[in-house]
Amino acid sequence: MSIWYWFCDFIPLELLRWEFMRNALLAILLMAPLFGILSTMIVTGRMSFFSDALGHSAFTGIAIGCICGIAAPLWVAVIFSVVFALLFSFVRSRSNQAADTLIGVFSSTAVALGIFIATLGGGSFTKYNKYLIGDVLSVTPGEIGTLALVLVGVLVFWCLYANRLTLSSIHPQLASSRGIPVGISQTIFTTAIAVVVTLAISSVGLLILNSLLVLPGASSRNVSRNLKQYHLFSVVFALIAGIAGLVISYYWGASSGAAISLVLALIFAVTFCLRKARA
Amino acid sequence: MKLFFHGGGCGDVCCLRVQNLSVKIGSETILHDFNMHVHCGELVALIGPNGAGKSTFLKAVLGQVDYDGVIAFSSPGQRDRRPRIGYVPQSPTFDPGDPVSVADLFACCMSKRPAFLGLSKTMRKTVLECLSRVHGEDLIDKRVGTLSGGELQRVLLALALEPLPNILILDEPLSGVDVEGMGVLMDMLDEIRKTYDLSILMTTHDFSNLGRYADQVVLIDRTVLAQGKPDDVLSSEAFQKIFHRGGGK
């Protein structure tokens, strides 16, 4: 962290005088490529609603962790989210219901369970606001370290599995005929999303997490012609929105997560207007 | 479920032998007492009414569904290895919005280098060589979702031919292709078969090209009803009964 603080000393911006802003900027620089990359596959695989449901399940996991008196409820949430994701994949592979219907079933169950546990015995819901709204400005060096590890893990995973995941998403039957275990690939990706969503929930917040996982990829899809452009634009859009949102929230005194989401929405609107330029 | 190489049986020219095959999905029997041979270098057309089990049979050959009976391959010089099957799926549809180019599709299937990093020069050259087999070099940078039915079939055919398979399987390759495109595609398959001495197994609902291109036609309706030369099968009693025709070609 001291290297990063030393680097920030050379940037002549007033907002970087504050340590919490330096931490937030570093967290954004780590989260942007993380969400930008994952967003491409979530959009291609039509999993945007699913990532939202995972956020809800993570909240339930946190509630369970708190009620059990565990010091770090986030890790309980990670375990709960992974179980949730695996259970969803299992039911989806054995049900003839549409995926969005099953997501609705799992999502509403997870939310209901979370609220039930959180308010059990007349408990207060206030302490969970951190996870619902989130605040990147309060991110700690420890959380930044976790984000850095997750980013490295996702990059390694992406280099190894991106081709198989892409083919499984765009044409499962063709992927299967090429010897790719489609079900296993999708389960691995689902689990990876569950871990990332849950670890990011405290710094970003549940309510806007989904926009960060969907909008960069959706915007990039408007203007990309191949996978290279798709990934590149998605990461760049996430970076622009992250930095711009942080600056806006600093000067206007608004929620940083909401500001980031609104900038992303603006980028989507612009790319939507430019989409015809794509051949 | 047995899938293995066999040596001989029909004079070492039999590329695929199916014996007493049956497939059940749930409690429903999709295929039963299914027997057929595909000889090396032959183009075999599998025909039958909707729901006859054509796609299920292909899935069984591909190992995508459980089955009882024997599906055996013979491939000179490669007896210890699983057969390479080139497969072109039925009505392959891609989302027009997917930012996946033809080059990306090849890279995802053939390269260990992540496609999102872009294609290496060597890989791009290989993709162009593959596409040249189907006269489709100009399609390399097009998005797969924007290809016409005929163009997409050619791209998937080129993909199925790399690496060169022991047998090429096409599920309804002519569906979604216009009349002109059908002729182009069938000519291409014929050229590929002769160039690479490749066995081709395809399902089709179009009987107009069978006499010209197919060596053998197999009529099925959950089991094999008739098989042999195109003229013989198309004029058979079973064919007329199923399609209510006067043996029309």
Boltz contact constraints between the chains, C-beta under 6 A:
constraints:
  - contact:
      token1: [A, 159]
      token2: [B, 114]
      max_distance: 6.0
  - contact:
      token1: [A, 162]
      token2: [B, 114]
      max_distance: 6.0
  - contact:
      token1: [A, 162]
      token2: [B, 116]
      max_distance: 6.0
  - contact:
      token1: [A, 163]
      token2: [B, 108]
      max_distance: 6.0
  - contact:
      token1: [A, 163]
      token2: [B, 115]
      max_distance: 6.0
  - contact:
      token1: [A, 166]
      token2: [B, 108]
      max_distance: 6.0
  - contact:
      token1: [A, 167]
      token2: [B, 108]
      max_distance: 6.0
  - contact:
      token1: [A, 170]
      token2: [B, 94]
      max_distance: 6.0
  - contact:
      token1: [A, 170]
      token2: [B, 98]
      max_distance: 6.0
  - contact:
      token1: [A, 170]
      token2: [B, 100]
      max_distance: 6.0
  - contact:
      token1: [A, 173]
      token2: [B, 89]
      max_distance: 6.0
  - contact:
      token1: [A, 174]
      token2: [B, 89]
      max_distance: 6.0
  - contact:
      token1: [A, 176]
      token2: [B, 64]
      max_distance: 6.0
  - contact:
      token1: [A, 177]
      token2: [B, 62]
      max_distance: 6.0
  - contact:
      token1: [A, 177]
      token2: [B, 87]
      max_distance: 6.0
  - contact:
      token1: [A, 178]
      token2: [B, 109]
      max_distance: 6.0
  - contact:
      token1: [A, 221]
      token2: [B, 99]
      max_distance: 6.0
  - contact:
      token1: [A, 224]
      token2: [B, 99]
      max_distance: 6.0
  - contact:
      token1: [A, 226]
      token2: [B, 101]
      max_distance: 6.0
  - contact:
      token1: [A, 226]
      token2: [B, 104]
      max_distance: 6.0
  - contact:
      token1: [A, 227]
      token2: [B, 104]
      max_distance: 6.0
  - contact:
      token1: [A, 227]
      token2: [B, 115]
      max_distance: 6.0
  - contact:
      token1: [A, 227]
      token2: [B, 116]
      max_distance: 6.0
  - contact:
      token1: [A, 228]
      token2: [B, 116]
      max_distance: 6.0
  - contact:
      token1: [A, 228]
      token2: [B, 118]
      max_distance: 6.0
  - contact:
      token1: [A, 230]
      token2: [B, 99]
      max_distance: 6.0
  - contact:
      token1: [A, 231]
      token2: [B, 116]
      max_distance: 6.0
